[in-house]
Amino acid sequence: MKSPLILRPSHERGHVNHGWLDSYFTFSFADYHDPDHMQFRSLRVINEDRVAPGQGFGMHQHRDMEIFTYVIEGVLAHKDSMGHASSIKAGQIQKITAGRGISHSEFNGSNKDPVHLLQIWIIPSPLGLTPSYEEYTLPVPDEKNALILMGSSLGEKNVVKFNQDVLVYRGVLAAGKTAEYDLKSGRGAWIQMVKGKLSVNGTGLTAGDGAAIENEKEIFFQSQKDCEFLLFDLK
């Protein structure tokens, strides 16, 4: 029987450094191919990118993917073929439904400071959707509500809508604090560490680590150091 928690250590991820772009790949992406880490349920991509000042990705195409951008530090400048142009900062989130096809560019919005972000792809259902764009400013988590819902299949106020049966939370815990999450039968969870040090059901995680959880009813979080993480609850 598989362990309820499988750790994906930060140092085992795929890695490429182009000078202007330093990226770590949790799952197979571009020239990095790992048959043991293709995706987790509908979660297809978690790329941790650091983009040098004034640099970025020129206009390029996507289709049939839910593209979720989470800025950790800095500013990401975005333009797309739907006519959107904006700057996403830490504390804000962006989601694109690529659907039948979109083009977009992403650049560091600063000429002096790097931008640090997670780019996350979720496989939609169905395919061939009408492209769309959303961005929101997140509420600030507190001790009473350490897990803030960022995205769901329904969409709510300040919550992006995913065309997939998925819930995405931002977790923030001060050192020594705890939180719990109930995972329904048949569903799986992915934890992606952003900052700090955290214990998840007794397993330690630090920045960049990920963990898959299945066949477990409760997830217990305990912070050893001020931390930030993402929680994906997936069908």
C-alpha positions as CSV (number, residue, x, y, z in Angstrom):
1,M,0.0,0.0,0.0
2,K,1.3,3.4,-0.9
3,S,2.3,5.9,1.8
4,P,-0.4,8.6,2.3
5,L,2.3,11.2,1.8
6,I,4.9,11.3,-1.0
7,L,7.6,14.0,-0.7
8,R,8.9,15.8,-3.8
9,P,12.1,17.4,-2.4
10,S,13.1,20.8,-3.9
11,H,16.6,19.7,-4.9
12,E,15.2,16.8,-7.0
13,R,13.1,19.0,-9.3
14,G,14.2,19.7,-12.8
15,H,16.3,22.8,-13.2
16,V,17.4,25.2,-15.9
17,N,19.3,28.5,-15.7
18,H,19.4,30.7,-18.8
19,G,20.9,33.7,-17.0
20,W,17.9,35.9,-17.3
21,L,15.6,33.0,-16.2
22,D,16.2,30.5,-13.4
23,S,13.5,27.8,-13.2
24,Y,12.7,24.7,-11.2
25,F,10.2,22.2,-12.5
26,T,8.1,20.1,-10.1
27,F,6.7,18.1,-13.1
28,S,8.0,17.3,-16.6
29,F,8.2,20.5,-18.6
30,A,9.9,21.5,-21.9
31,D,13.2,19.7,-22.2
32,Y,12.9,18.3,-18.7
33,H,11.3,14.8,-18.8
34,D,10.7,12.6,-15.8
35,P,8.2,9.7,-16.3
36,D,7.8,9.5,-12.5
37,H,6.7,13.1,-12.3
38,M,4.5,14.0,-15.2
39,Q,1.6,15.5,-13.2
40,F,-0.6,14.9,-10.1
41,R,-4.2,14.3,-11.0
42,S,-5.2,17.4,-13.0
43,L,-2.2,19.4,-11.7
44,R,0.2,19.5,-14.7
45,V,2.8,22.2,-14.0
46,I,4.3,23.9,-11.1
47,N,7.3,26.0,-12.3
48,E,9.2,28.2,-9.8
49,D,10.6,31.1,-11.9
50,R,13.0,33.8,-11.1
51,V,13.2,36.4,-13.9
52,A,16.0,39.0,-14.1
53,P,15.1,42.7,-14.1
54,G,13.7,43.9,-17.4
55,Q,13.6,40.4,-18.9
56,G,10.8,38.0,-19.6
57,F,8.9,35.8,-22.0
58,G,7.9,37.3,-25.3
59,M,4.5,36.8,-26.9
60,H,3.8,33.0,-27.1
61,Q,0.7,30.8,-27.4
62,H,-1.2,28.4,-25.1
63,R,-4.4,26.4,-25.5
64,D,-6.5,24.1,-23.4
65,M,-4.9,24.9,-20.0
66,E,-5.9,26.8,-16.9
67,I,-2.8,29.0,-16.2
68,F,-2.5,30.3,-12.6
69,T,0.2,32.8,-11.7
70,Y,1.2,33.3,-8.1
71,V,3.8,36.1,-7.5
72,I,6.0,35.6,-4.5
73,E,8.2,38.7,-4.8
74,G,8.4,41.5,-7.3
75,V,6.1,42.6,-10.2
76,L,5.1,40.6,-13.3
77,A,4.0,42.6,-16.3
78,H,1.4,40.8,-18.4
79,K,-0.1,41.4,-21.9
80,D,-2.4,39.1,-23.9
81,S,-4.3,38.7,-27.1
82,M,-7.6,39.3,-25.3
83,G,-6.5,42.9,-24.7
84,H,-5.5,42.7,-21.0
85,A,-2.4,44.6,-19.8
86,S,-1.6,44.6,-16.1
87,S,1.1,44.2,-13.4
88,I,0.7,41.4,-10.9
89,K,2.3,41.9,-7.5
90,A,2.8,39.7,-4.4
91,G,-0.6,39.3,-2.8
92,Q,-2.4,39.3,-6.2
93,I,-3.3,36.3,-8.3
94,Q,-4.0,35.8,-12.0
95,K,-5.8,33.0,-13.9
96,I,-6.1,32.6,-17.7
97,T,-8.3,30.0,-19.3
98,A,-6.4,29.4,-22.5
99,G,-9.2,27.4,-24.0
100,R,-9.3,27.5,-27.8
101,G,-6.1,29.5,-27.8
102,I,-4.5,32.7,-26.5
103,S,-1.1,34.5,-26.8
104,H,0.5,36.3,-23.9
105,S,3.8,37.8,-22.7
106,E,5.2,38.0,-19.2
107,F,8.0,40.3,-18.2
108,N,9.6,41.4,-15.0
109,G,7.9,44.7,-14.4
110,S,11.1,46.2,-12.7
111,N,14.4,47.2,-14.2
112,K,16.3,46.8,-11.0
113,D,14.7,44.0,-8.9
114,P,14.1,40.3,-9.9
115,V,10.6,38.8,-9.9
116,H,9.9,35.4,-8.2
117,L,6.8,33.5,-9.1
118,L,5.0,30.2,-9.4
119,Q,3.4,29.4,-12.7
120,I,0.8,26.6,-12.3
121,W,-1.1,24.8,-15.0
122,I,-4.3,22.8,-14.4
123,I,-5.8,20.6,-17.1
124,P,-9.3,21.8,-17.8
125,S,-12.5,19.9,-18.4
126,P,-13.9,20.2,-21.0
127,L,-11.4,21.3,-23.6
128,G,-12.0,23.9,-26.3
129,L,-13.3,26.6,-23.9
130,T,-13.7,30.3,-24.6
131,P,-10.5,32.0,-23.4
132,S,-10.9,34.3,-20.3
133,Y,-8.9,36.3,-17.8
134,E,-9.2,37.0,-14.1
135,E,-7.1,38.7,-11.4
136,Y,-7.7,39.5,-7.8
137,T,-6.1,40.8,-4.7
138,L,-6.0,38.2,-1.9
139,P,-7.3,38.9,1.6
140,V,-4.6,38.6,4.3
141,P,-4.7,35.3,6.2
142,D,-4.8,35.6,10.0
143,E,-4.6,33.2,13.0
144,K,-8.3,32.4,12.7
145,N,-8.2,31.7,9.0
146,A,-4.8,30.4,8.0
147,L,-6.1,28.9,4.7
148,I,-7.5,31.4,2.2
149,L,-9.4,30.0,-0.8
150,M,-8.0,31.4,-4.0
151,G,-9.7,29.3,-6.7
152,S,-12.5,26.8,-7.2
153,S,-14.7,25.2,-9.8
154,L,-17.5,27.6,-8.8
155,G,-15.6,30.9,-8.4
156,E,-16.7,33.3,-5.6
157,K,-15.8,36.8,-4.6
158,N,-12.1,37.3,-5.0
159,V,-11.8,33.6,-6.0
160,V,-10.8,32.7,-9.5
161,K,-12.9,30.1,-11.3
162,F,-11.1,26.9,-12.6
163,N,-12.7,24.8,-15.3
164,Q,-11.9,21.7,-13.3
165,D,-12.9,20.1,-10.0
166,V,-10.2,21.7,-7.8
167,L,-9.8,23.9,-4.8
168,V,-6.7,26.0,-4.3
169,Y,-5.7,27.6,-1.0
170,R,-3.0,29.9,0.2
171,G,-1.7,29.0,3.6
172,V,0.2,31.3,6.0
173,L,1.3,30.2,9.4
174,A,3.4,31.9,12.0
175,A,6.1,29.9,13.8
176,G,4.5,27.4,16.2
177,K,1.0,27.7,14.8
178,T,-1.2,24.9,13.4
179,A,-4.0,24.4,10.9
180,E,-6.1,21.4,9.8
181,Y,-7.8,20.4,6.5
182,D,-10.3,17.7,5.9
183,L,-9.7,15.8,2.6
184,K,-12.8,14.0,1.2
185,S,-12.7,10.4,0.2
186,G,-11.3,9.8,-3.2
187,R,-9.6,13.2,-3.5
188,G,-5.9,14.0,-3.4
189,A,-4.0,17.0,-2.1
190,W,-0.8,18.6,-3.3
191,I,1.2,20.9,-0.9
192,Q,3.7,23.3,-2.5
193,M,6.0,25.1,-0.1
194,V,6.7,28.8,-0.8
195,K,8.6,30.0,2.2
196,G,9.6,28.9,5.7
197,K,9.5,25.5,7.4
198,L,6.4,23.3,7.9
199,S,5.4,19.9,9.1
200,V,2.6,18.1,7.2
201,N,1.2,15.1,9.0
202,G,4.6,14.7,10.6
203,T,6.8,15.2,7.5
204,G,9.0,18.2,7.3
205,L,8.9,20.6,4.2
206,T,10.9,23.6,3.4
207,A,10.8,26.2,0.6
208,G,10.5,24.5,-2.8
209,D,9.4,21.1,-1.5
210,G,6.1,19.5,-2.6
211,A,4.1,16.7,-1.2
212,A,1.3,14.5,-2.7
213,I,-1.3,13.2,-0.2
214,E,-3.8,10.5,-0.9
215,N,-5.8,8.0,1.2
216,E,-5.8,10.4,4.1
217,K,-8.8,12.0,5.7
218,E,-7.1,14.8,7.6
219,I,-4.1,17.0,6.9
220,F,-2.4,18.6,9.9
221,F,-0.1,21.5,9.4
222,Q,2.4,22.7,12.0
223,S,4.8,25.5,11.3
224,Q,8.3,25.4,12.7
225,K,9.2,28.7,11.1
226,D,7.0,31.5,9.6
227,C,5.8,29.9,6.4
228,E,3.7,30.2,3.3
229,F,2.4,27.4,1.1
230,L,-0.2,26.4,-1.4
231,L,-2.7,23.6,-1.0
232,F,-4.4,22.0,-4.0
233,D,-7.4,19.7,-3.3
234,L,-8.0,17.7,-6.5
235,K,-10.5,15.2,-7.8
